[in-house]
């Protein structure tokens, strides 16, 4: 019996398995990065969509009731408390016509980061 003879064994060594896992990990990194970017884009689009819908709702109420005064109202959106709004009403060049801007933005943000809808309205 010779104890020093090499036998051919079936299977993989630990080093081969580790190298295969490293190559697999490097190959999957772009896929994981693109998935994270897609999720971030979805959140941004969803937030912007909510802001547009809420701004249209506020603008529709202004058109429906025709009451644009008091000037420069702001506060929390009644239907979704996680958003704030600001109405800015200015006189246009034509007497009796006002420019109305409605800003809707996520609470804690500024109105420059949200959406803006504009319209002209007569008094």
Buried (B, 14 or more C-beta within 10 A) or exposed (E): EEEEEEEEEEEEEEEEEEEEEEEEEEEEEEEEEEEEEEEEEEEEEEBEEBBBEBBBBBBEEBEEEEEBEEEEBEEEBEEBEEBBBBBBBEEEEEEEEBBBBBBBBBEEEEBEEBBBBEEEBEE
